[in-house]
Amino acid sequence: MFARPLALTLLAAPALVAAAPAGELAQVQQHLQGVSSMTANFTQIDRNGRALTGTMTLKRPGKIRFQYQKGVPQLIVADGNSLYFIDYQVRQVDRWPIGNSPLAALLNPNRDITRFATLKPSGDPSILSAEVHDPRHPEYGRITMIFQKNASAPSGLMLQGWVALDSQNNRTTIRLSNQRFNVPVSDGTFRWNDPRRQAPRNR
């Protein structure tokens, strides 16, 4: 299926330290700090152009859920401590610490993105692209978060998605739509059923 490349690529890099200009990255930082929750539809596109859709729900600190379209027996969810990839078809669960993922930039309101990201030229003055990459460890790959300037969004930025590239140049693109910020989100959203057990698992 297509969800595993997303999960593995998102988990490819730790928190980084790199020089970055403070201006627009500071705006990105203010946006991230101003978002306590978010919901959106997403489209995931792999390197072959194949697409899956679903819904994303985020609640800070530390919680996110990628619910795939009907018929895809996979789930990605973070419960505040760990990020899980669940494959219900083969009854398998993989787990990683949230702090080892670039998603920590989205999930941790205390993470200072200006310390470990760089701005990339977008060719469009209304678009900001912030890249996370460790030149000391190219095997970790890279992830670029893409924001559009929008006065109605927190700190004037709308997260449009991200592009992840692993060390083998396998590209995964996430595009967001119907974004809603700072809406009520129950902690129960991030519970999931463990396919290795009969009973539901809360964490």
Salt bridges, closest charged atoms under 4 A:
GLU24 OE2 - LYS149 NZ 3.39
ASP46 OD2 - ARG50 NE 2.96
ASP94 OD2 - ARG4 NH1 2.97
GLU131 OE2 - ARG142 NH1 3.36
ASP134 OD1 - ARG136 NE 3.07
GLU139 OE2 - HIS137 ND1 3.16
ASP187 OD1 - LYS59 NZ 2.93
ASP194 OD2 - ARG196 NH2 2.83
ASP194 OD2 - ARG201 NH1 3.20
